[in-house]
């Protein structure tokens, strides 16, 4: 191993620039990997010892700063946002792929707006949610307001991934179905959608990841109450918001580390699941 | 009956496709309707170019925050872009296959980590490090820039890698056939061919850096005054909104929404730039 390294370095004897470029590239990736290892490693090392049982107790007190209510809130908001955004996103993608004719002006407009939406920072969504759902519609700080805000935020993501998944379904599937006498609607729901499911799911799971990690859009829409919600109109903080308040107050830094560990574990799981599903499409 | 259902569902699909248009219209209407009157009341130029932000005295100038956002983003670009592009070059052209299987999910994970965790990491690791190495109290433009540089890495790496991979193999092989080394052909033939796409990725990264909120709040110091130096604290546009929205009322509240409008216009401009670059790529 050492000998081959020496040999490969010798090959650069007359190519100082190439050697320099090679070293530069290796240095950069080392920096990237270093940042990742430092970030995740530090949080895990500092956080895992703080994962105690009272941190998961059913009620929040200022003493145990339990993350359980935040976990419940996160799940509720995620479920609500998905219920709103997933059908809309899938239906929109169906329109774009299956119905719209080539060169349709509306399609171009929808694409542009979806792209614009995906570039808008979460704090702007938060402001909009505060102005529209919380104030104008009078929902107050509530899970519902937070969920609607996030639903708009993840809509472009779901549209795009679904579109790609639908496009990947071979036309012969559709033609076969038409040939057997099925209508367009039946073809879409019985033939096209089922074969696009892994791709769509991969996108949905990515969207879940965005929801779980979101803070700025939620502080002024879902609020920061640390309790298990009574219903969709009660305010509640998600895990990320919980983590932010803990870190900001600075009283329970150990618990903040522990929350970070829980969040990272969730994100790792979400990414792995999404990657697994995405791999499934490329195989078939 | 059958026909009716087909038509009905087509209408539903069409409506769903229009939801994103509706959403963007709503966002524009609500932001502008609430923010623009405040700008008019304060005075458009007084608001944009005012050097002081003192809500208690009804003085609202957001120039410090605009500059804060610009400086922090510029710092992130200077630090993050070279590392990001070179990492992408590594992943696309230098990386053994087994290593790629590890690094690729790692970059994806880096993109998926919530910004509060980045902020917290900045707070407990970067901030003390900057304080001890460079002096000052640690929360500064520098700290925020370093943190944002890490945060935009995955965006730049992912976009650049796919663009570099999309460059036809014949370019690379042609350069090799002329007798150059692997490194030279990658850097002087493949990379220039990928330039417009990489640029789009960089601009996307800028958008992410300007829009980032929670991580920046935790490390930037958030003093609403003109930026005074690399090691002094600043407040960004995004931080301004989050920090004061909780208790603001009347004109103060509207001035914060107007801050959001300015941010929104920034982002629209950046989006436009990305789509222009993407089109040129094709």
Interface residues (C-beta under 8 A of the other chain):
Chain A: X12 X15 X17 X18 X19 X21 X22 X24 X25 X26 X27 X28 X29 X31 X32 X33 X35 X36 X38 X39 X40 X42 X43 X46 X87 X88 X89 X90 X91 X92 X94 X95 X96 X98 X99 X100 X106 X107 X109 X110 X112 X113 X114 X115 X116 X117 X119 X120 X121 X122 X123 X124 X125 X126 X127 X128 X130 X131 X132 X136 X152 X155 X156 X159 X183 X184 X185 X209 X212 X213 X214 X215 X216 X219 X220 X240 X243 X244 X247 X248 X253 X256 X257 X260 X263 X264 X267 X268 X270 X271 X272 X275
Chain B: X2 X5 X6 X9 X10 X12 X13 X14 X15 X16 X17 X18 X19 X20 X21 X23 X24 X26 X27 X30 X31 X34 X82 X83 X84 X86 X87 X89 X90 X91 X94 X95 X103 X105 X106 X107 X108 X109 X110 X112 X113 X114 X115 X116 X117 X118 X119 X120 X121 X123 X124 X125 X150 X153 X157 X181 X182 X183 X184 X186 X187 X204 X207 X210 X211 X212 X213 X214 X218 X238 X241 X242 X245 X246 X257 X260 X263 X264 X267 X268 X270 X271 X274 X275
